[in-house]
Amino acid sequence: MFTGLVETIGTVTALTELDPSTSGGNGTSLTISDCSTILDDAHLGDSICVNGTCLTVTEFEKDSFKVGVAPETLRRTNLGSLKEKSRVNLERAMLPHTRMGGHIVQGHVDTVATIVSITPDGNALTFRFKPRPAPDGSNILRYIVEKGFIALDGASLTVTNVDDAEGWFEIMLIAYSQEKVVMGKKQPGEEVNVEIDLVGKLVEKSVNAYFESNKDGAPAVLEKMVARLVHEKLAKV
């Protein structure tokens, strides 16, 4: 588990295609350097979040480490577009005494989103993203709500705007964060890894399970929900 607070930015210094007979497909081994600050307590098998993707340390030295990236991970994330000298967000797995300054991030990427636009707002930047459908074809925008948590390339951020009809959402990146995460240097057309807040998926599954197991009582529950929403809307008129 991670907090979404990026500890440092590393540099990809080598990409090596893995042997298909041992990796199950054309996976990749990444060597990431310029990250000595997070390796002083490193061990083989540790989890490190790389651009929001939980990966396992297979080798490490004082200033660099290696991770293997499976074909499925390459398909679901933006790691397949990395090149030598690409910069990546890095965060070690949290400890029991870690301050939860961000939110609970699993390092399990749901989909990727394309940067549609970047608009200055004072010394901050507003990024607009259009997510592609999840692998099962579903639209993840139903889980994204204004003022809710979202992890983009592993960085915990707050959603500032959502347009379900147009299919986009926005976040604001303050000046400090622009220098601390890789997204601050990205341009329209580039992609970010997206992990939505786990709570939304858990709530959806629980509600669906309730209605499936209580089909007779479902209409009454829905009627109450609709009545409450109508009452709230009329009260604002």
BELKA-V421293 format. One line per field, one symbol per residue. phi: phi as a letter, one per 20 degrees, with the letter a starting at -180 (. if undefined). A space follows every 10 residues. Layout:
phi: ???
This chain:
phi: .cdnefeadd cfdbccfffg fdenqefcdd dddmbffddf cfcfnfeced lndfcdfdbb cfcbbdcedf gffffeceff efcgnfdcfc bfgfdgeffe edbfdendfe adcefebccf bmeeceddcd fegfgenfef ffeecgmefb ddlnefcdfd accffenbbc cddfggfged cfffdecgoe dcfccffggf fffgffffff ffecffeggf ffffffffff gffffef
